[in-house]
Amino acid sequence: MEYRVIKENDLFLLTDEKGNIPNDHPYGPGLYKKDTRFLSEFEIKINGEELILLSSEGDKSYENEMILTNPHMEENGQLILWRESIELKRKRFIYDGVLYEQVVVKNYYPKPLTFRISLNIDVDFADMFLVRGFQSGEVGTLAGVELGKRSMTYNYRGADSVVRSSVVSWDHEAVEVKDGYVEFECHLLHGDEQKITFKVNPVIDGVSGKEYAADVAYTKLVTSYHSWNDKTTKVQTDYLPLQRMVERGVSDLRVLLTDVGYGPFPVAGLPWFGVPFGRDSLIAALQMLSFNPDVAKGTLRTLAHYQGINNDPWRDEQPGKIMHEIRYGELANTNQIPFTPYYGSVDSTPLFLVLLVEYAKWTNDLTLVRELIPNILAALNWIDQYGDLDGDGLVEYHQESSKGIANQGWKDSGDSIVHRNGDYAKTPIALVEVQGYVYQAKIGLADLFEALNDHQMAEELRKQAEILKVTFHNAFWMEEHGFYAIALDKDKNQVGTLTSNPGHLLYSGILDEERIKSVSSMLISEKMFSGYGIRTMGEGEAAYNPMSYHDGSVWPHDNSMILLGMGKNDRAKEAALIMDGLIEASRHFEYDRLAELFCGYSHRVRKLIKYPVACSPQAWAAGTPLTFIQTLLGCFPNNLKDEITLNPILLDGMNELHVEQLRIGKGILSISLYRMTNGMTELKVHENTTGLRIAVAETSLS
């Protein structure tokens, strides 16, 4: 990454690799809270000159560390500061709504030195949509700067009448403080060092972060990560590339957690999508079920709170619909953009139900199911009444908001639903994977209602699911390709371009065995599989472009949904190929961190090429390696049927896989896989306090 980013709850910092926020940088670095930039410049210099970067570390999700040094400084033949005399270390982290920056300078010159450290500061309170150049609109006014000996406060009154402030403070006496500038003088003997701690506290209508001594705040932050790790499934394998990916994924998902009052849930990704999402948060929580099911609970409660109530075309809202995205900035608050929240997502509602079903299968938490019964019924009503725009039994989407999103599935770019002749499909559009999600939701909910003794509702949902299954296959199956169309257009014509979307059907249960085999074979064909992962669109299709966002690139989360389906359906060979490809892809990214997406060029032609503006860390990319573990175990618990199915495999290069503290129901499952001398996989169960029967396929159990 050419940037550094840290986040804690709803505050995040985006800087360049030196740790600076340069003024007017096109990428929009800054300190952001509630979609507002609370720092637009934050740049450290020595004697007024820019520093030289030596090291920039972002391996820890919760902190950044940079090491810099001074350039050679000479004026009129007189030495001011010899090059590399000063080491300057920057360490920053966020805790309880406050940014902490600790700057340590050390003298490596053989004699005493005197020099000055300066910090340029500015705050524009810009709405994130303005920073990204997506919108223009009416904004508020700056209300002045208050200067103190050890602080500088910027104030702003927004067009939404919200008063926002940035309080920048420091713990040393400065030699100069003026608007946007503070300077310190350092006198250091050889080997001596000096530390200056800065704090930045964003304030919204008088509500600020809670400040601590920096060391206390840091200890509290690290302790919270230890607590997260203690509650999370432990994985150990001798296959180190996978080990690194899993550890990175778990760490990144922790930094992406936010709580807006209903429990922790993953925001979509950094830097630009650190807010509650529908689809993204739901899929990331689904990926995390085998590692920390509490996240699913927080996600479900959060999205239930924001479930649609009204018919509001401006927000693409209907009763029962699960939101797409919510924003909190000035443009949203003044209704200049429809994200308060915005509901333009056709798949969030069925995915909400899918996550609830899978969460209940993992945890047997029927208390939450009962709590969410009104939300379940409202979501089902949306699917049948509002989602099915023409009454044909399929769910379609159509944009109504003038500032909304045209394509409302996960491939939401304007060119993503395209016919084989290159024409863009026109709405209303029925997406293939959405029908699978609806089927999976209704079949799963039938079991839940059965467990709650509502047999009539269970029977009705099963009937609806079976009708959908027949309607779906008749409408989407392309016999000549042995594959499914990505969509139906407004005239109910198949959009026949070969894409990855039908791969999500493997997880849904809507496919019979013959078509599971056919879909799986297509997905790993040279047309679809780049060697690094399954492409979003097949090579050779009219709209195929390996550099595109959705028409030939590779998205790790897309592959993860396919992997879960393959693991569920005993497609071990195909699943192993995909996992091997993504593991190889991870080697091309800093800290083995899979990005949101990457280009779809074949690995036989050239090495992996990164997509230029991919989010990183990104929740459902971070969650992808976690699905590897569930897929390798073939682990699909069902508390509703009192059993855990296991169908374990090991990748080439793996000899051992140990998984501890799988939280299933009210108990724990800890197991190990070993490669035997005959090539078979041996499974050992070390602990099973779940009370569930373990059903094992094609392995020896000891």
BAGU-491530 format. One record per residue (C-alpha): residue number from 1; y, z, x. Coordinates in steps of 0.001 Angstrom, whole numbers, plus 500000, padded with zeros to 6 digits. Layout:
! BAGU-491530
{NUM; {Y; Z; X}}
...
***
This chain:
! BAGU-491530
{1; {500000; 500000; 500000}}
{2; {503518; 499277; 501172}}
{3; {504740; 502298; 499253}}
{4; {503858; 505967; 498888}}
{5; {503526; 507714; 495548}}
{6; {502768; 511262; 494432}}
{7; {502637; 512740; 490953}}
{8; {502113; 516039; 489213}}
{9; {502082; 516177; 485437}}
{10; {505046; 514038; 484251}}
{11; {507059; 513885; 487507}}
{12; {506351; 511243; 490136}}
{13; {507953; 510045; 493365}}
{14; {507828; 506471; 494671}}
{15; {509123; 505789; 498201}}
{16; {508694; 503355; 501057}}
{17; {506213; 504150; 503822}}
{18; {508865; 506101; 505745}}
{19; {509294; 508383; 502772}}
{20; {512731; 507021; 501949}}
{21; {514203; 505831; 498672}}
{22; {516449; 503000; 499880}}
{23; {519388; 502178; 497649}}
{24; {519016; 498949; 495593}}
{25; {515436; 498313; 496738}}
{26; {513906; 495587; 494498}}
{27; {510658; 497496; 493896}}
{28; {512517; 500354; 492225}}
{29; {511545; 503430; 494260}}
{30; {512777; 506777; 493020}}
{31; {511944; 510122; 491476}}
{32; {510985; 509642; 487820}}
{33; {510553; 511964; 484872}}
{34; {510320; 510952; 481225}}
{35; {510962; 507301; 482168}}
{36; {514268; 508162; 483864}}
{37; {515073; 507858; 487567}}
{38; {516348; 511198; 488862}}
{39; {516746; 509975; 492460}}
{40; {517772; 506419; 493302}}
{41; {518508; 507049; 496996}}
{42; {517012; 509607; 499374}}
{43; {517148; 508466; 502982}}
{44; {516956; 510543; 506171}}
{45; {518585; 509479; 509441}}
{46; {519122; 510894; 512927}}
{47; {522645; 510586; 514282}}
{48; {523298; 508078; 511520}}
{49; {520509; 505721; 512585}}
{50; {517269; 504792; 510847}}
{51; {514075; 506356; 512119}}
{52; {511009; 504578; 513492}}
{53; {507772; 505058; 511568}}
{54; {504776; 506327; 513550}}
{55; {502420; 507391; 510781}}
{56; {502420; 507428; 506988}}
{57; {499559; 509227; 505268}}
{58; {498768; 509082; 501565}}
{59; {495100; 510035; 501712}}
{60; {495694; 513235; 499765}}
{61; {496565; 512431; 496189}}
{62; {498905; 515389; 495819}}
{63; {501028; 515066; 498968}}
{64; {502431; 512536; 501429}}
{65; {503004; 513121; 505139}}
{66; {505027; 510889; 507447}}
{67; {505719; 511152; 511179}}
{68; {508812; 509387; 512485}}
{69; {510844; 509320; 515641}}
{70; {514293; 508317; 516849}}
{71; {515283; 504952; 518349}}
{72; {516956; 504802; 521748}}
{73; {520618; 505788; 521382}}
{74; {523175; 504858; 524017}}
{75; {526892; 504161; 523800}}
{76; {529095; 502649; 526519}}
{77; {526366; 503232; 529063}}
{78; {526105; 506927; 528197}}
{79; {522810; 508325; 526909}}
{80; {523006; 509970; 523501}}
{81; {519321; 510357; 522706}}
{82; {516360; 508998; 524638}}
{83; {513898; 507014; 522559}}
{84; {511032; 509016; 521021}}
{85; {512598; 512332; 522001}}
{86; {512453; 513778; 518490}}
{87; {509425; 513984; 516251}}
{88; {510362; 514234; 512579}}
{89; {507619; 515176; 510113}}
{90; {508089; 514791; 506380}}
{91; {505789; 516520; 503940}}
{92; {506379; 516256; 500194}}
{93; {504624; 517422; 497081}}
{94; {505411; 518193; 493447}}
{95; {504669; 521373; 491550}}
{96; {505781; 522659; 488137}}
{97; {508412; 519968; 487663}}
{98; {510064; 520240; 491105}}
{99; {509880; 517941; 494143}}
{100; {509582; 519716; 497512}}
{101; {510312; 517985; 500806}}
{102; {509780; 519827; 504085}}
{103; {511338; 518178; 507134}}
{104; {510288; 519502; 510552}}
{105; {512030; 518223; 513692}}
{106; {510652; 518953; 517160}}
{107; {512195; 518316; 520584}}
{108; {509881; 516564; 523074}}
{109; {512689; 515782; 525520}}
{110; {512416; 517855; 528745}}
{111; {515876; 519372; 528191}}
{112; {517745; 520981; 525278}}
{113; {519064; 518539; 522677}}
{114; {521751; 518541; 520041}}
{115; {521567; 515972; 517271}}
{116; {522299; 515586; 513583}}
{117; {520021; 515039; 510620}}
{118; {521640; 513432; 507588}}
{119; {520446; 512708; 504080}}
{120; {521945; 510050; 501819}}
{121; {521499; 510891; 498137}}
{122; {522226; 509017; 494929}}
{123; {521136; 509243; 491305}}
{124; {521613; 506495; 488714}}
{125; {519576; 508002; 485825}}
{126; {518353; 504477; 485075}}
{127; {515790; 503914; 482356}}
{128; {512511; 502663; 483841}}
{129; {512646; 499489; 481737}}
{130; {516030; 498684; 483317}}
{131; {514749; 499432; 486817}}
{132; {511847; 497028; 486287}}
{133; {514173; 494369; 484901}}
{134; {512317; 494055; 481596}}
{135; {515190; 494950; 479311}}
{136; {518939; 495294; 479116}}
{137; {520753; 497579; 476760}}
{138; {523341; 500178; 475943}}
{139; {523320; 503122; 478346}}
{140; {525279; 506309; 478893}}
{141; {527730; 507425; 481564}}
{142; {527658; 509479; 484735}}
{143; {529397; 512792; 484216}}
{144; {530288; 513699; 487781}}
{145; {528847; 515483; 490813}}
{146; {529045; 519206; 491514}}
{147; {529013; 520160; 495199}}
{148; {527933; 523496; 496620}}
{149; {527230; 524791; 500110}}
{150; {523505; 524357; 499612}}
{151; {523226; 522106; 496584}}
{152; {524422; 518917; 494953}}
{153; {524132; 518353; 491196}}
{154; {524425; 514976; 489469}}
{155; {525036; 514848; 485709}}
{156; {524607; 512141; 483106}}
{157; {525138; 511886; 479354}}
{158; {522858; 509242; 477895}}
{159; {523427; 506887; 475039}}
{160; {520746; 509000; 473330}}
{161; {523044; 512077; 473690}}
{162; {520561; 513664; 476072}}
{163; {522186; 515410; 479063}}
{164; {520250; 514788; 482263}}
{165; {520887; 516345; 485670}}
{166; {519427; 516181; 489168}}
{167; {519813; 519309; 491272}}
{168; {519251; 518688; 494986}}
{169; {519190; 521830; 497128}}
{170; {518397; 522798; 500729}}
{171; {517724; 526024; 502606}}
{172; {519929; 525601; 505728}}
{173; {523664; 525676; 506243}}
{174; {525002; 522121; 506389}}
{175; {527859; 520980; 508625}}
{176; {529035; 518485; 506014}}
{177; {528509; 518140; 502288}}
{178; {530151; 515409; 500265}}
{179; {529270; 513207; 497304}}
{180; {525918; 511614; 498157}}
{181; {525730; 512943; 501707}}
{182; {524637; 516102; 503508}}
{183; {524385; 516592; 507284}}
{184; {522799; 519262; 509476}}
{185; {523227; 519955; 513178}}
{186; {520127; 520828; 515207}}
{187; {520093; 522586; 518611}}
{188; {516586; 522588; 520064}}
{189; {515155; 523634; 523411}}
{190; {512233; 521645; 524780}}
{191; {509230; 522225; 522511}}
{192; {511246; 523958; 519808}}
{193; {511209; 522876; 516190}}
{194; {513284; 523440; 513080}}
{195; {512317; 523144; 509408}}
{196; {514594; 522180; 506530}}
{197; {513265; 522348; 502979}}
{198; {514779; 520253; 500208}}
{199; {514105; 520685; 496506}}
{200; {514915; 518243; 493724}}
{201; {514849; 519686; 490227}}
{202; {515263; 517266; 487284}}
{203; {516899; 518845; 484236}}
{204; {516725; 517412; 480697}}
{205; {518930; 519064; 478068}}
{206; {518907; 522278; 480056}}
{207; {515141; 522363; 480631}}
{208; {514330; 522331; 484337}}
{209; {511304; 522740; 486551}}
{210; {510313; 526164; 487828}}
{211; {511199; 526671; 491484}}
{212; {509144; 528649; 493982}}
{213; {509253; 529177; 497706}}
{214; {507827; 525951; 499130}}
{215; {504749; 527589; 500651}}
{216; {503989; 529401; 497388}}
{217; {504338; 526180; 495375}}
{218; {502082; 524327; 497806}}
{219; {499397; 527022; 497609}}
{220; {499484; 526942; 493809}}
{221; {499170; 523154; 493843}}
{222; {496190; 523140; 496212}}
{223; {494545; 525915; 494193}}
{224; {494825; 523780; 491053}}
{225; {492969; 520990; 492869}}
{226; {490246; 523403; 493959}}
{227; {489902; 524522; 490346}}
{228; {489613; 520886; 489243}}
{229; {486903; 520240; 491828}}
{230; {484998; 523369; 490776}}
{231; {484778; 522042; 487198}}
{232; {483809; 518530; 488257}}
{233; {480354; 517091; 488916}}
{234; {479395; 517123; 492600}}
{235; {477959; 514008; 494251}}
{236; {476429; 513714; 497706}}
{237; {474805; 510603; 499160}}
{238; {473861; 509324; 502584}}
{239; {475511; 506014; 501629}}
{240; {478995; 506835; 502920}}
{241; {480933; 503903; 501406}}
{242; {479947; 505098; 497933}}
{243; {480619; 508713; 498883}}
{244; {484163; 507853; 499908}}
{245; {484790; 505849; 496740}}
{246; {483615; 508655; 494467}}
{247; {485672; 511280; 496273}}
{248; {488730; 509034; 496138}}
{249; {488204; 508366; 492440}}
{250; {487858; 512050; 491550}}
{251; {490966; 512932; 493555}}
{252; {493060; 510106; 492102}}
{253; {492060; 510926; 488556}}
{254; {493224; 514503; 489062}}
{255; {496677; 513348; 490171}}
{256; {496896; 511056; 487147}}
{257; {496273; 513879; 484662}}
{258; {499141; 514853; 482380}}
{259; {499371; 517347; 479533}}
{260; {501951; 516849; 476781}}
{261; {500680; 519829; 474822}}
{262; {497202; 518832; 473611}}
{263; {495101; 519075; 476764}}
{264; {494858; 517082; 480013}}
{265; {494426; 513324; 479795}}
{266; {494740; 510468; 482317}}
{267; {497875; 508354; 482280}}
{268; {497306; 504669; 482962}}
{269; {498519; 504358; 486547}}
{270; {501261; 504585; 489135}}
{271; {503948; 503761; 489668}}
{272; {504941; 502262; 486311}}
{273; {502465; 503525; 483747}}
{274; {502500; 507305; 484189}}
{275; {502676; 507937; 480432}}
{276; {500227; 508423; 477547}}
{277; {498343; 505223; 476786}}
{278; {495764; 504381; 474189}}
{279; {493245; 501943; 475631}}
{280; {493706; 502897; 479291}}
{281; {493497; 506651; 478781}}
{282; {490483; 506285; 476486}}
{283; {488518; 504106; 478908}}
{284; {489358; 506342; 481876}}
{285; {488212; 509399; 479896}}
{286; {485014; 507535; 478976}}
{287; {484390; 506790; 482655}}
{288; {484859; 510490; 483432}}
{289; {482449; 511906; 480849}}
{290; {479713; 512488; 483417}}
{291; {482156; 514228; 485762}}
{292; {484504; 516222; 483530}}
{293; {484192; 515939; 479735}}
{294; {487216; 518225; 479192}}
{295; {489419; 515219; 479948}}
{296; {487964; 513349; 476980}}
{297; {488778; 516301; 474743}}
{298; {492412; 516331; 475882}}
{299; {492646; 512564; 475500}}
{300; {491260; 512610; 471969}}
{301; {493558; 515404; 470841}}
{302; {496614; 513766; 472388}}
{303; {495972; 510401; 470767}}
{304; {495057; 512010; 467452}}
{305; {498475; 513696; 467452}}
{306; {500225; 510331; 467825}}
{307; {497987; 508459; 465362}}
{308; {499938; 506035; 463174}}
{309; {501214; 507224; 459794}}
{310; {503646; 504560; 458598}}
{311; {503836; 500826; 458107}}
{312; {506434; 499986; 460752}}
{313; {506528; 496351; 461973}}
{314; {509040; 497247; 464722}}
{315; {506359; 499395; 466358}}
{316; {503345; 497358; 465164}}
{317; {502313; 500608; 463489}}
{318; {499986; 501077; 460534}}
{319; {498405; 504234; 459093}}
{320; {495390; 505331; 461115}}
{321; {496127; 503127; 464127}}
{322; {495880; 504643; 467610}}
{323; {498905; 504012; 469774}}
{324; {499147; 501677; 472725}}
{325; {501889; 503345; 474773}}
{326; {504663; 505905; 474442}}
{327; {507942; 506072; 476372}}
{328; {510537; 508846; 476590}}
{329; {513588; 507221; 478178}}
{330; {517056; 506353; 476967}}
{331; {516153; 502895; 475633}}
{332; {513230; 504266; 473645}}
{333; {515223; 507198; 472279}}
{334; {517954; 504838; 471036}}
{335; {515387; 502498; 469447}}
{336; {516285; 499622; 471772}}
{337; {512586; 499276; 472579}}
{338; {509744; 500108; 470156}}
{339; {507749; 502441; 472416}}
{340; {508173; 505736; 470532}}
{341; {505213; 505182; 470409}}
{342; {504271; 501502; 470246}}
{343; {501017; 500594; 468493}}
{344; {500397; 496983; 469591}}
{345; {496779; 497461; 470668}}
{346; {493828; 496190; 468637}}
{347; {491180; 498041; 470634}}
{348; {492641; 501554; 470970}}
{349; {491522; 502583; 467488}}
{350; {487818; 501670; 467805}}
{351; {487798; 502961; 471403}}
{352; {489148; 506299; 470132}}
{353; {486068; 506522; 467908}}
{354; {483725; 505331; 470677}}
{355; {485020; 508040; 473034}}
{356; {484626; 510702; 470357}}
{357; {481015; 509645; 469715}}
{358; {480116; 509561; 473419}}
{359; {481893; 512893; 474015}}
{360; {479860; 514478; 471221}}
{361; {476631; 513058; 472677}}
{362; {477483; 514594; 476060}}
{363; {478812; 517949; 474877}}
{364; {477478; 518588; 471350}}
{365; {481025; 519749; 470549}}
{366; {480836; 519287; 466795}}
{367; {483757; 521690; 466410}}
{368; {486085; 519030; 467799}}
{369; {484445; 516423; 465581}}
{370; {485154; 518557; 462508}}
{371; {488722; 519115; 463686}}
{372; {489269; 515369; 463962}}
{373; {487616; 514333; 460679}}
{374; {490989; 513334; 459133}}
{375; {491723; 511218; 462214}}
{376; {488269; 509641; 462094}}
{377; {488648; 508676; 458450}}
{378; {492152; 507323; 459045}}
{379; {490915; 505236; 462000}}
{380; {488014; 503842; 459973}}
{381; {490411; 502987; 457178}}
{382; {492660; 501176; 459645}}
{383; {489698; 499147; 460951}}
{384; {488591; 498088; 457468}}
{385; {491970; 497673; 455788}}
{386; {494661; 496876; 458367}}
{387; {492556; 495671; 461285}}
{388; {490710; 493106; 459191}}
{389; {493720; 490939; 458385}}
{390; {491864; 488295; 456349}}
{391; {488961; 490244; 454898}}
{392; {486225; 488421; 456828}}
{393; {484690; 491613; 458230}}
{394; {486161; 491134; 461737}}
{395; {489104; 492923; 463321}}
{396; {492072; 490742; 464325}}
{397; {495520; 491305; 465824}}
{398; {498921; 489756; 465218}}
{399; {502242; 490790; 466766}}
{400; {504984; 491727; 464315}}
{401; {507461; 493531; 466593}}
{402; {510125; 491301; 468149}}
{403; {509846; 493303; 471389}}
{404; {506144; 493947; 471189}}
{405; {503091; 492491; 472915}}
{406; {501679; 489129; 471830}}
{407; {498080; 489544; 473017}}
{408; {496886; 492995; 472032}}
{409; {493517; 493368; 473724}}
{410; {493096; 494642; 477269}}
{411; {493913; 491155; 478556}}
{412; {497425; 491378; 477172}}
{413; {499285; 488746; 479194}}
{414; {500628; 485791; 477241}}
{415; {498222; 483258; 478787}}
{416; {494997; 485255; 478573}}
{417; {493432; 483876; 475367}}
{418; {493090; 480167; 476021}}
{419; {490815; 477425; 474722}}
{420; {488636; 475324; 477034}}
{421; {491127; 472440; 476698}}
{422; {493928; 474665; 478012}}
{423; {495642; 475327; 474671}}
{424; {496661; 478913; 473998}}
{425; {494979; 480457; 470969}}
{426; {497271; 481335; 468097}}
{427; {497171; 484592; 466185}}
{428; {495684; 486233; 464241}}
{429; {493015; 486514; 466940}}
{430; {489664; 488319; 466739}}
{431; {488462; 489447; 470183}}
{432; {484783; 489542; 471024}}
{433; {484694; 492986; 472684}}
{434; {486635; 494605; 469836}}
{435; {483869; 493738; 467375}}
{436; {481419; 495411; 469749}}
{437; {483583; 498532; 469927}}
{438; {483733; 498678; 466106}}
{439; {479955; 498339; 465857}}
{440; {479397; 501021; 468500}}
{441; {481853; 503341; 466756}}
{442; {480299; 502976; 463312}}
{443; {476693; 503332; 464494}}
{444; {477631; 506389; 466555}}
{445; {479712; 507966; 463804}}
{446; {476786; 507556; 461429}}
{447; {474802; 509894; 463670}}
{448; {477717; 512335; 463809}}
{449; {478099; 512436; 460036}}
{450; {474330; 512900; 459770}}
{451; {474638; 515923; 462052}}
{452; {477403; 517227; 459783}}
{453; {475132; 516729; 456740}}
{454; {477270; 513960; 455243}}
{455; {474325; 511641; 454647}}
{456; {476194; 509361; 452278}}
{457; {478881; 508572; 454846}}
{458; {476222; 508059; 457519}}
{459; {474349; 505582; 455343}}
{460; {477518; 503670; 454455}}
{461; {478551; 503334; 458123}}
{462; {475108; 502037; 459114}}
{463; {475250; 499420; 456368}}
{464; {478708; 498322; 457499}}
{465; {477525; 498098; 461113}}
{466; {474536; 495940; 460243}}
{467; {476680; 493559; 458188}}
{468; {479137; 493336; 461088}}
{469; {476288; 492580; 463502}}
{470; {475190; 489526; 461517}}
{471; {478761; 488307; 460898}}
{472; {479620; 488752; 464546}}
{473; {476693; 486802; 465983}}
{474; {477206; 483939; 463577}}
{475; {480903; 483717; 464471}}
{476; {480928; 484249; 468256}}
{477; {477600; 483042; 469716}}
{478; {477785; 479753; 471670}}
{479; {474237; 478426; 471823}}
{480; {475081; 475694; 474329}}
{481; {476251; 478315; 476858}}
{482; {473933; 481166; 475959}}
{483; {477065; 483293; 475803}}
{484; {479775; 484544; 473462}}
{485; {483258; 483162; 472846}}
{486; {486075; 485405; 473982}}
{487; {487766; 485166; 470579}}
{488; {488284; 483413; 467274}}
{489; {491718; 481893; 466705}}
{490; {493786; 481845; 463517}}
{491; {491656; 479030; 462090}}
{492; {488430; 480893; 462984}}
{493; {487651; 478387; 465707}}
{494; {485836; 479760; 468716}}
{495; {487919; 480219; 471858}}
{496; {485078; 479048; 474031}}
{497; {486378; 479756; 477534}}
{498; {483803; 481729; 479539}}
{499; {485216; 485161; 480348}}
{500; {484131; 488691; 481195}}
{501; {484967; 490100; 477748}}
{502; {481454; 489603; 476272}}
{503; {480144; 491847; 479043}}
{504; {481514; 494861; 477149}}
{505; {479019; 494101; 474376}}
{506; {476187; 495341; 476608}}
{507; {477404; 498925; 476159}}
{508; {477960; 498612; 472410}}
{509; {474397; 498190; 471185}}
{510; {475245; 495109; 469132}}
{511; {473048; 492758; 471251}}
{512; {469316; 492198; 470977}}
{513; {467123; 492075; 474082}}
{514; {467220; 488276; 474453}}
{515; {470999; 488149; 474373}}
{516; {471340; 491168; 476672}}
{517; {469401; 489117; 479220}}
{518; {471427; 485971; 478587}}
{519; {474825; 487706; 478816}}
{520; {473803; 489607; 481964}}
{521; {472621; 486405; 483654}}
{522; {475893; 484628; 482946}}
{523; {477942; 487539; 484301}}
{524; {476250; 487454; 487714}}
{525; {476226; 483662; 487981}}
{526; {478352; 482018; 490687}}
{527; {480727; 480931; 487962}}
{528; {481545; 484515; 486996}}
{529; {480686; 486657; 490036}}
{530; {482981; 486306; 493047}}
{531; {480858; 488405; 495381}}
{532; {483370; 491254; 495041}}
{533; {483026; 491637; 491284}}
{534; {482878; 489829; 487962}}
{535; {485891; 487594; 487354}}
{536; {487931; 487827; 484185}}
{537; {487411; 484078; 483685}}
{538; {484727; 481752; 484976}}
{539; {485450; 479495; 487915}}
{540; {485947; 475929; 486721}}
{541; {487306; 476805; 483279}}
{542; {490497; 474939; 482319}}
{543; {492713; 478018; 482721}}
{544; {490838; 479491; 485698}}
{545; {493189; 480738; 488389}}
{546; {491946; 483253; 490968}}
{547; {495542; 484417; 491530}}
{548; {496253; 485110; 487863}}
{549; {496522; 488477; 486169}}
{550; {493792; 487889; 483579}}
{551; {492419; 484355; 484075}}
{552; {490221; 484608; 487143}}
{553; {491086; 487864; 488865}}
{554; {488652; 490790; 489189}}
{555; {489383; 494075; 487400}}
{556; {487218; 497021; 488512}}
{557; {487412; 498757; 485115}}
{558; {486197; 495586; 483384}}
{559; {483208; 495642; 485712}}
{560; {482662; 499357; 485018}}
{561; {482327; 498797; 481270}}
{562; {479779; 496085; 482034}}
{563; {477943; 498418; 484429}}
{564; {477628; 501132; 481797}}
{565; {476056; 498559; 479494}}
{566; {473677; 497324; 482166}}
{567; {472684; 500888; 482993}}
{568; {472023; 501547; 479318}}
{569; {469883; 498413; 479007}}
{570; {467749; 498576; 482175}}
{571; {469460; 495689; 483973}}
{572; {469132; 497351; 487378}}
{573; {469138; 494190; 489493}}
{574; {472354; 492850; 487979}}
{575; {474043; 496267; 488078}}
{576; {473190; 496752; 491757}}
{577; {474710; 493374; 492635}}
{578; {477991; 494269; 490933}}
{579; {478171; 497724; 492507}}
{580; {477492; 496285; 495956}}
{581; {480304; 493778; 495424}}
{582; {482838; 496406; 494375}}
{583; {481836; 498691; 497239}}
{584; {482467; 495815; 499634}}
{585; {485816; 495193; 497909}}
{586; {486836; 498837; 498430}}
{587; {486663; 498374; 502208}}
{588; {489687; 496071; 501962}}
{589; {491913; 498735; 500383}}
{590; {493670; 501700; 501937}}
{591; {491574; 504881; 501642}}
{592; {488773; 502924; 499864}}
{593; {490964; 503038; 496736}}
{594; {490141; 500222; 494326}}
{595; {493341; 498718; 492986}}
{596; {493984; 497840; 489359}}
{597; {492866; 494272; 490113}}
{598; {492473; 491776; 492949}}
{599; {492244; 488010; 493243}}
{600; {489042; 486281; 492206}}
{601; {488403; 483998; 495185}}
{602; {484770; 483716; 496192}}
{603; {483733; 485926; 499105}}
{604; {482032; 482842; 500573}}
{605; {485381; 481065; 500874}}
{606; {487686; 483806; 502148}}
{607; {487987; 487569; 502463}}
{608; {489303; 489612; 499580}}
{609; {492897; 488786; 498625}}
{610; {494951; 491505; 496967}}
{611; {496977; 490983; 493834}}
{612; {500642; 491499; 494788}}
{613; {501782; 494018; 492155}}
{614; {498643; 495929; 491212}}
{615; {499015; 499606; 490263}}
{616; {497455; 502040; 492721}}
{617; {496267; 504651; 492014}}
{618; {495276; 503406; 488572}}
{619; {493181; 505475; 486199}}
{620; {490448; 503111; 485086}}
{621; {490159; 501669; 488613}}
{622; {489796; 505233; 489949}}
{623; {487188; 505923; 487272}}
{624; {485089; 502898; 488197}}
{625; {483115; 504534; 491068}}
{626; {482268; 507401; 488713}}
{627; {480475; 504955; 486448}}
{628; {478409; 503881; 489469}}
{629; {476829; 507333; 489492}}
{630; {476035; 507298; 485781}}
{631; {474630; 503774; 486142}}
{632; {472500; 504688; 489172}}
{633; {471079; 507666; 487289}}
{634; {470676; 505647; 484113}}
{635; {471917; 508858; 482501}}
{636; {472749; 508657; 478795}}
{637; {472448; 512066; 477140}}
{638; {472338; 512423; 473381}}
{639; {472670; 515985; 472143}}
{640; {472381; 514657; 468600}}
{641; {468793; 513606; 469358}}
{642; {468012; 516452; 471799}}
{643; {467270; 514227; 474768}}
{644; {468602; 512902; 478060}}
{645; {467423; 509460; 479120}}
{646; {467223; 508776; 482856}}
{647; {466400; 505455; 484481}}
{648; {467333; 505991; 488138}}
{649; {467800; 503418; 490889}}
{650; {469186; 503458; 494429}}
{651; {471312; 500764; 496031}}
{652; {470210; 499062; 499216}}
{653; {471332; 501271; 502060}}
{654; {470922; 504453; 500008}}
{655; {468093; 506867; 500660}}
{656; {469367; 509914; 498800}}
{657; {471649; 510721; 495897}}
{658; {472282; 514312; 494827}}
{659; {474195; 515008; 491618}}
{660; {474990; 518610; 490704}}
{661; {476696; 520244; 487741}}
{662; {476358; 517462; 485212}}
{663; {477754; 519296; 482178}}
{664; {475646; 518324; 479172}}
{665; {475849; 520327; 475972}}
{666; {476243; 523989; 476909}}
{667; {474194; 523649; 480071}}
{668; {473952; 522043; 483481}}
{669; {471757; 519291; 484889}}
{670; {471360; 518929; 488670}}
{671; {469112; 516184; 490036}}
{672; {468324; 514245; 493197}}
{673; {467056; 510725; 493861}}
{674; {465037; 509853; 496971}}
{675; {463801; 506533; 498278}}
{676; {460038; 506763; 498791}}
{677; {458109; 504944; 501514}}
{678; {456742; 502491; 498931}}
{679; {460291; 501578; 497862}}
{680; {460091; 503431; 494546}}
{681; {462710; 505985; 493513}}
{682; {461643; 509593; 493196}}
{683; {463548; 511898; 490847}}
{684; {463684; 515661; 491306}}
{685; {465246; 517938; 488708}}
{686; {466700; 521046; 490375}}
{687; {468313; 522613; 487317}}
{688; {468192; 521877; 483613}}
{689; {469803; 524478; 481374}}
{690; {470834; 521911; 478760}}
{691; {467915; 522618; 476450}}
{692; {467399; 518865; 476105}}
{693; {464218; 516917; 476782}}
{694; {464400; 514547; 479752}}
{695; {462964; 511094; 479142}}
{696; {462400; 509235; 482431}}
{697; {461650; 505530; 482759}}
{698; {459676; 504009; 485665}}
{699; {459969; 506819; 488162}}
{700; {457989; 509822; 489355}}
{701; {459246; 513197; 488229}}
{702; {458588; 516297; 490271}}
***
